[in-house]
Amino acid sequence: MFFASDNTSPVPQQVLDALTEANKGYASPYGADALMDEVRAEIRTQFEAPEAEIYLVATGTAANALSLACLCPPWGTIYCHRNAHVEEDECGAPEFFAGGAKLTLLDGPDAKFDAAALAQALDFTARAGVHNVQKGAVTLTNATEAGAVYTPAEIADIAATAHAADVPVHMDGARFANALVSVGCTPAELTWKAGVDVLSFGGTKNGLMGVEAVILFDPKHAWEFELRRKRGGHLFSKHRYLSAQMAAYLRDGLWRTLAMRANTAAAELSKGILTLPGTSLLHPTRANEVFAAWPRAGHRRAQSAGAQYYLWPMNQTLEGPDDEAVSARLVCSWSTSAADVESFLDTIK
């Protein structure tokens, strides 16, 4: 009953097999390997973006920070939701890699902001000219840190507002696959066709050992990204081991299959929790994260049985009345089974 995060899951056998195959013989370093050629071709095909440039890094923080550094000057600001990963979980990496750019925090339910909130922030930026930070870049997270999903129409509204102010748009897609299968559109419709300029295309949270892709739909930032990746210490020498993971991920739609499994498990978990007395959802379950509350006694039973998950917010305690509702975050992965869900529900009943 491991629901702490999707990055606690094992690696699919297809990926391990690809790494074993990649380990045979010799290969050119630094992204000049044949597997990286396959990755570029597959991403360009699947995203309908023949001109896109694609680079691999090992972490989501590197993907986000390096991307935003290419889009936002040091004197600019990055517009994001106040609960975005770049704000709450990256230790100032976007600001650091961008040379001091600040974050402007936007509000909205379920960790989503809308075009109106962005427009208001844009209008307020640089109101005193040289004395203020300037308009830099927008980043939105899909799926969000609260498990919500942006639709292509919502992204298009945000991107149109940003582009009207000459501001580029980045998407943190650590859980992009989960968002995509939830919405049911094409990768292109959820990204560049809606106005996204750069995507951090997640792999680690959807089963990979450790690799993320940065997709530059406008290749004008490609050389700068390469320089920043090298200077920031994120250019792998034995790059083929990143390429092998991503190549296996893209073959035969594996990335979508893994995300569908995780989303399906989360939907069943969410539905099951709501059948129990004294329960509620903090946020709608749209992808693979469940935010729910149930009586404290059920939490005690679950944790005594070894269930792994986080109370949410984390400052809550299991000390108190048995029937008082305590909220939690549970994240399903590609390897979460129906038996895992059933055992958890039986335990908290």
DAZIQUI-V858341 format. One record per backbone hydrogen bond with DSSP energy under -1.0 kcal/mol. CO is the residue of the C=O (numbers start at 0). NH is the residue of the N-H. Records with the same first field share a line. If there is no record, write none. Layout:
CO->NH / NH
This chain:
0->307
2->330
4->7
11->15
12->16
13->17
14->18
15->19
16->20
17->21
18->22
20->23
28->31
32->36
33->37
34->38
35->39
36->40
37->41
38->42
39->43
40->44
41->45
42->46
43->48
44->47
48->51
52->215
54->213
56->211
58->62
59->63
60->64
61->65
62->66
63->67
64->68
65->69
67->71
72->75
74->133
75->101
76->135 / 136
77->103
78->138
79->105
80->83
83->87
84->88
89->92
91->95
92->96
93->97
94->99
95->98
101->77
103->79
105->81
108->111
113->117
114->118
115->119
116->120
117->121
118->122
119->123
120->124
123->126
125->128
127->130
128->131
133->76
136->78
137->169
139->171
143->146
147->143
150->154
151->155
152->156
153->157
154->158
155->159
156->160
157->161
158->162
159->163
161->164 / 166
162->165
167->137
168->196 / 197
169->139
170->172 / 199
171->141
172->175 / 201
174->178
175->179
176->180
177->181
178->182
179->183
185->189
187->190 / 192
190->193 / 195
196->216
197->170
198->214
199->172
200->212
202->205 / 207
203->206
211->56
212->200
213->54
214->198
215->52
217->220
218->221
220->224
221->225
222->226
223->227
224->228
225->229
226->230
227->231
228->233
229->232
236->29 / 238
237->240
238->241 / 242
239->243
241->245
242->246
243->247
244->248
245->249
246->250
248->254
249->252
250->253
252->256
253->257
254->258
255->259
256->260
257->261
258->262
259->263
260->264
261->265
262->266
263->267
264->268
265->269
266->270
267->271
268->272
269->273
272->275
279->292
287->331
289->329
290->281
291->327
292->279
293->325
294->297 / 298
295->299
296->300
297->301
298->302
299->303
300->304
301->306
307->2
309->328
312->315
320->323
321->296
323->295
325->293
326->311
327->291
328->309
329->289
332->335
336->340
337->341
338->342
339->343
340->344
341->345
342->346
343->347
